[in-house]
Amino acid sequence: MKITNNLTHIATTVEFEPALSEDELKAAFAEHGIQGFPAELDIAERTEEHVQMMALDTLIGFAKASDVRAVTYDVTYFPHADEAEVDYQLRQLAHDLEISPEVIRDLCGQEIREYLALDAERDADAPVHSIVEAYVGGTAFAWYGMNEYPRLKRVILRKLAQGGQKAKRDFILRASKAQVDLLEDY
């Protein structure tokens, strides 16, 4: 048993196996004599009660050793990003940062164009996430497969974090102008 009085978050790099297609997952299940059933699973909904396995073979082997005869799985594909997707992601990021999406768009226009071009090169027929879950004694054990794909939030946050004084000055000037414009409306 572990007992700690000190709660400290330690950031570590985690290497995920590549995401697999439904056919590839079914082949892995068949190889181990376990059935797989599609389910709607979401990485964002995982909780601390969830045990994460880093290798699919390890998860399937554990499930089999635990007398589990079936697992659930989900495979996620993303279509290529378009302006509607950019608007959606900017609204989410703006909410998180408590600034206007227009300010982000104005500051990061070049990065947004680069993101759209990079995403257009991505194979949209390849899955971005695969999840497999097995339930043992009321605890969910899971494996996540992830393929790299461009993420607008990461690109924009990197720009804002690395922008230095120019980005800071541009942001302050634009935010100040937006504030003055807002006051003039009253």
C-alpha positions as CSV (number, residue, x, y, z in Angstrom):
1,M,0.0,0.0,0.0
2,K,1.2,3.5,-0.8
3,I,0.5,6.4,1.5
4,T,1.5,9.9,0.7
5,N,0.9,13.3,2.3
6,N,2.5,15.1,-0.6
7,L,0.5,15.6,-3.9
8,T,2.9,16.5,-6.6
9,H,2.3,16.2,-10.4
10,I,5.3,15.0,-12.3
11,A,5.2,15.4,-16.0
12,T,6.7,12.5,-18.0
13,T,6.8,11.7,-21.6
14,V,4.5,8.8,-22.5
15,E,5.0,6.9,-25.8
16,F,1.7,5.4,-27.1
17,E,1.5,2.6,-29.6
18,P,0.1,3.6,-33.0
19,A,-3.7,3.7,-33.4
20,L,-5.1,0.6,-35.1
21,S,-8.0,0.3,-37.5
22,E,-11.0,-1.8,-36.6
23,D,-9.8,-4.7,-38.7
24,E,-6.3,-4.6,-37.1
25,L,-7.9,-4.7,-33.6
26,K,-10.2,-7.6,-34.6
27,A,-7.1,-9.5,-35.9
28,A,-5.3,-8.9,-32.5
29,F,-8.4,-10.1,-30.6
30,A,-8.8,-13.2,-32.8
31,E,-5.1,-14.0,-32.3
32,H,-5.6,-14.1,-28.6
33,G,-9.0,-15.8,-28.7
34,I,-10.9,-12.8,-27.3
35,Q,-14.0,-11.2,-28.8
36,G,-14.1,-7.5,-29.4
37,F,-17.3,-5.4,-29.4
38,P,-17.5,-1.8,-30.7
39,A,-18.5,0.8,-28.1
40,E,-18.5,4.6,-27.9
41,L,-15.4,5.2,-25.8
42,D,-13.8,8.6,-25.3
43,I,-10.3,9.4,-24.0
44,A,-11.5,12.6,-22.5
45,E,-13.9,10.7,-20.2
46,R,-11.2,8.5,-18.6
47,T,-10.9,8.8,-14.8
48,E,-8.3,8.0,-12.2
49,E,-10.1,4.7,-11.5
50,H,-9.1,3.7,-15.0
51,V,-5.9,1.6,-15.4
52,Q,-3.9,2.3,-18.5
53,M,-1.9,-0.4,-20.2
54,M,0.9,0.7,-22.6
55,A,0.9,-2.3,-24.9
56,L,-2.1,-3.9,-26.6
57,D,-0.6,-7.4,-26.2
58,T,-0.2,-6.7,-22.5
59,L,-3.9,-5.6,-22.1
60,I,-5.2,-8.6,-24.1
61,G,-2.9,-11.0,-22.1
62,F,-4.1,-9.5,-18.8
63,A,-7.7,-9.8,-19.9
64,K,-7.3,-13.4,-20.9
65,A,-5.5,-14.3,-17.7
66,S,-8.3,-12.6,-15.8
67,D,-10.8,-14.9,-17.6
68,V,-12.2,-12.0,-19.6
69,R,-13.6,-13.3,-22.9
70,A,-14.6,-10.0,-24.5
71,V,-13.3,-6.4,-24.6
72,T,-14.8,-3.2,-26.0
73,Y,-13.1,-1.0,-28.5
74,D,-13.5,2.3,-30.4
75,V,-11.6,3.7,-33.3
76,T,-11.7,7.5,-34.1
77,Y,-11.1,9.1,-37.5
78,F,-10.9,12.9,-38.1
79,P,-11.8,14.4,-41.4
80,H,-9.5,17.1,-42.7
81,A,-9.9,20.4,-40.9
82,D,-11.7,23.3,-42.5
83,E,-12.6,26.8,-41.5
84,A,-15.6,25.5,-39.4
85,E,-13.3,23.3,-37.5
86,V,-10.8,26.1,-36.9
87,D,-13.7,28.3,-35.6
88,Y,-14.8,25.6,-33.3
89,Q,-11.3,25.0,-31.9
90,L,-10.6,28.7,-31.6
91,R,-13.8,29.2,-29.6
92,Q,-12.7,26.4,-27.2
93,L,-9.2,27.8,-26.8
94,A,-10.6,31.3,-26.4
95,H,-12.9,30.1,-23.6
96,D,-9.9,28.3,-21.9
97,L,-7.7,31.4,-22.2
98,E,-10.5,33.9,-21.5
99,I,-9.8,36.0,-24.6
100,S,-11.6,36.6,-27.8
101,P,-11.3,34.1,-30.7
102,E,-10.8,37.0,-33.0
103,V,-7.7,38.1,-31.0
104,I,-6.2,34.6,-31.4
105,R,-7.1,34.5,-35.1
106,D,-5.5,37.9,-35.6
107,L,-2.3,37.0,-33.7
108,C,-2.0,33.5,-35.1
109,G,-3.2,33.8,-38.7
110,Q,0.0,32.4,-40.2
111,E,0.0,29.5,-37.8
112,I,-3.7,28.7,-38.6
113,R,-2.9,28.7,-42.3
114,E,0.1,26.4,-41.7
115,Y,-2.1,24.1,-39.5
116,L,-4.7,23.8,-42.3
117,A,-2.0,23.0,-44.9
118,L,-0.3,20.5,-42.6
119,D,-3.7,18.8,-41.8
120,A,-4.5,18.6,-45.5
121,E,-1.4,16.4,-46.0
122,R,-2.5,14.0,-43.3
123,D,-4.1,10.7,-44.3
124,A,-7.7,11.1,-43.2
125,D,-8.3,7.4,-43.7
126,A,-5.8,6.5,-40.9
127,P,-7.3,6.4,-37.4
128,V,-6.1,9.1,-34.9
129,H,-7.2,7.2,-31.8
130,S,-7.9,3.6,-30.9
131,I,-9.2,2.5,-27.5
132,V,-9.6,-1.0,-26.1
133,E,-11.1,-1.6,-22.6
134,A,-11.5,-4.7,-20.5
135,Y,-13.5,-4.7,-17.2
136,V,-12.1,-6.8,-14.3
137,G,-13.7,-6.7,-10.9
138,G,-15.4,-3.4,-11.6
139,T,-12.2,-1.7,-12.8
140,A,-11.7,-0.6,-16.4
141,F,-8.3,-1.5,-17.9
142,A,-7.6,0.3,-21.2
143,W,-5.1,0.6,-24.0
144,Y,-4.9,3.7,-26.1
145,G,-3.3,3.8,-29.6
146,M,-2.6,7.3,-31.0
147,N,-1.3,8.5,-34.3
148,E,0.2,11.9,-34.6
149,Y,-2.0,14.5,-36.2
150,P,-1.8,18.3,-36.3
151,R,-3.5,20.0,-33.3
152,L,-4.4,23.7,-33.7
153,K,-4.4,24.3,-29.9
154,R,-0.8,23.0,-29.6
155,V,0.4,25.2,-32.6
156,I,-1.3,28.3,-31.2
157,L,-0.2,27.8,-27.6
158,R,3.4,27.3,-28.8
159,K,3.2,30.5,-30.8
160,L,1.8,32.5,-27.8
161,A,4.4,30.9,-25.4
162,Q,7.4,31.4,-27.8
163,G,6.3,34.7,-29.2
164,G,8.3,36.7,-26.8
165,Q,8.0,40.5,-26.5
166,K,6.5,41.0,-30.0
167,A,3.7,38.6,-29.4
168,K,3.1,40.0,-25.9
169,R,3.2,43.6,-27.3
170,D,0.8,42.7,-30.2
171,F,-1.5,40.9,-27.9
172,I,-1.6,43.8,-25.4
173,L,-2.1,46.4,-28.2
174,R,-4.9,44.4,-29.8
175,A,-6.6,43.6,-26.4
176,S,-6.3,47.3,-25.4
177,K,-7.8,48.4,-28.7
178,A,-10.6,45.8,-28.4
179,Q,-11.2,47.1,-24.8
180,V,-11.3,50.8,-26.0
181,D,-13.7,49.8,-28.9
182,L,-15.9,48.0,-26.4
183,L,-16.1,51.1,-24.2
184,E,-16.9,53.3,-27.1
185,D,-20.0,51.2,-27.8
186,Y,-21.4,52.4,-24.5
